[in-house]
Every structure is written in C-alpha cells, then in structure tokens.
Amino acid sequence: MASLQLILNEKLYLRDPQETALGRKIIQESIEMIDVLGFEGFTFKKLAQRINSTEASVYRYFENKHKLLVYLIAWYWNWLEYKIEYSTQNITDPCQKLDIAIRILAAKKEYDPSFPYINEEALSRIVIAESDKTYLTKQVDEDNKEGLFKGFKSLCRRIAGYVKEINSEYEFSHSLVSTMLQAAHQQLFFAAHLPSLTELSKEDRNMYDLNTRFLKSMIFNNIVKT
C-alpha cells in the first residue's frame, strides 16, 4: 500500500518531516524513544545518536523537543479524524457515525500500513502518558493562536457535529465531546497506574470493549432525547 501523508499545520515544524527520509526517521525513532524513555528522558542528543546523525540536523526540523511532542500528538489526532472520516463516508445515520467514531477512539491502536514509518500503538501510549504536556504550559495561548491544537479541535468539532445532528437542542456538544476524547485515553492511564479510579483493568482482555461501553454511555445517555 502506498504511503499517505496527513496535512498538518506548518507552524508545528521548521521543515516538514514527512517530505524526507531523514524527517521520517526522526519521527519514527522519536516515537520509539519517547515511548520507552518518557518525554523527560528524551533529548535531541539521544535521538541524533540513535539515527546516526547530528543534533543540528534534528533542529532543522523542530525548534525544540516540546514542538516535536506537539507535532506527534497533533499527528495522532489528525490520524484518528482521517480514520473516522474514512469509516463514515458512506454513512448517513448520525447515531451510526457517532457509534463508529467512539469505537475508533476507544479501540486498541494497531499498525496502520498507510503510514509505514509510524508506530501507532506506541504513539497511542505517548498520547495517554504525555498529551497533557502539550497544552499545560505558559505559552498555551500563543500556541493556540498559531493553530498548534487544530487537529484536536477539528476532531472535536467533527464528533460534536454528529451530536448536534442527533439532538440539535443539546447545548454542551463540544464540552461533552472534548471530555470524552480525554476520557478515552485517561481511563487507560488509570487502568495502568491508578486502578482505583476506574472500572477498567489492564489485566482484562476486554478492557477496550469496556472503554467503548463507558464512552458510549457517557455520550448517548446525555444526548438522546427522552
């Protein structure tokens, strides 16, 4: 299958890593390293050593490691929206579209051959563990003005649109969906590290199905007209 490219905000990078072999290698290896080391333990120096290049070459693509993390998280949200759009393109029933979107969000992430240099399973773990760090910063307003969170907001807007199609009178569609997007990943973090905060269990083979049920109850119980 031919490799696809997602269109991301140009403010996320200095040079589009999707356009070169080195750029794709930077993305591929940074995902693997952050997944293992955590964001705090990850540095451009370590990345450069791993890809047999120089720190200067990495800095030609990203201003700093925070911008790289924002890029990776943005790619993930754009990828999820791409999957939802593709899976719902011939669906007219908004309830069915919303159901599909929730299932995609809650499912265990697996390798997508359309993007061969991305380990989506590892990237999903980074989103679960590190995504809050992209916006819980002093420069969040400046980053927002530059459109760095466009991917998350676009995904939220798409799913909120399904909610409005189902119940046009429901007044908290964006609030509900943004909470659901966070919960989809937060519940998995709790299952792994703070199990008393969730009914999900990392030892349960049906954990992702249970997460789907939880998210569907959160959404549909709030918006379905009585």
Number of C-alpha atoms within 10 A of each C-alpha: 7 8 9 11 12 12 12 18 17 13 15 23 19 13 17 18 18 18 10 11 10 16 18 17 18 25 20 17 18 26 26 16 18 21 20 14 11 14 19 9 10 16 16 20 13 15 21 19 11 15 15 9 14 15 15 12 14 23 17 15 19 24 14 14 17 13 19 23 24 22 23 23 25 23 21 21 23 21 20 17 22 13 15 22 17 10 14 17 9 9 12 9 12 18 16 13 21 24 17 17 23 23 19 17 22 25 15 13 16 12 13 13 14 12 16 15 19 22 19 20 15 19 23 22 19 22 23 20 17 18 19 13 13 22 15 9 10 8 10 14 11 10 18 12 10 14 16 24 21 17 23 19 16 14 23 22 16 17 24 20 18 20 28 17 15 18 16 13 12 14 12 13 23 18 11 18 22 18 15 21 19 14 19 21 19 16 25 23 20 19 19 14 12 12 15 10 11 15 13 22 21 15 9 11 9 12 20 22 16 17 25 20 14 19 24 19 12 16 19 15 11 16 20 12 11 5
